[in-house]
Amino acid sequence: MLIRLFGYLVCILCSSAIMSLPETELGTTVYYTLLVFINLFIFFCVVTILNLNERVKKLEKINRE
């Protein structure tokens, strides 16, 4: 749960950093596109880490038995 909250915090920080960049006509579209891709990338990384942690815990539980 802590990892998930950390992932959301990183998403928010990346979003605010990209939004604080100066706006131009073409730049606005590029910034929004980057924003979406960075947030999706971070989200999938967090989900992958959580899934790997769950699998490791299951394997450790099986090995104990």
C-alpha positions in Angstrom: 0.0 0.0 0.0 2.9 2.3 0.8 4.4 1.6 -2.6 1.1 2.5 -4.3 0.9 5.8 -2.5 4.5 6.6 -3.4 3.7 5.9 -7.1 0.7 8.2 -7.0 2.9 10.9 -5.4 5.5 10.5 -8.1 2.8 10.8 -10.8 1.5 14.0 -9.2 5.0 15.5 -9.0 5.8 14.6 -12.6 2.5 16.1 -13.7 3.1 19.4 -11.8 6.7 19.6 -13.2 5.5 19.2 -16.8 2.6 21.7 -16.3 5.0 24.3 -14.9 7.0 24.4 -18.2 6.4 27.4 -20.4 3.5 27.1 -22.8 3.6 27.5 -26.6 1.2 26.6 -29.3 3.0 23.3 -30.2 4.4 22.9 -26.7 1.1 22.5 -25.0 0.2 19.5 -27.1 3.6 18.0 -26.5 3.4 18.6 -22.8 0.0 17.0 -22.4 1.2 14.0 -24.5 4.3 13.6 -22.3 2.2 14.0 -19.2 -0.1 11.1 -20.2 2.7 8.8 -21.3 4.8 9.5 -18.1 1.8 8.9 -15.9 0.9 5.6 -17.7 4.6 4.4 -17.5 4.8 5.1 -13.8 1.4 3.5 -13.1 2.4 0.3 -15.0 5.8 0.2 -13.2 4.1 0.5 -9.8 1.5 -2.2 -10.7 4.3 -4.5 -11.9 6.3 -4.0 -8.7 3.2 -4.7 -6.6 2.5 -7.9 -8.6 6.1 -9.1 -8.2 6.0 -8.4 -4.5 2.8 -10.5 -4.2 4.3 -13.4 -6.1 7.4 -13.3 -4.0 5.3 -13.4 -0.8 3.4 -16.4 -2.2 6.6 -18.3 -3.1 8.1 -17.6 0.4 4.9 -18.9 2.0 5.0 -22.1 -0.2 8.7 -22.6 0.7 8.0 -22.3 4.4 5.5 -25.1 4.2 
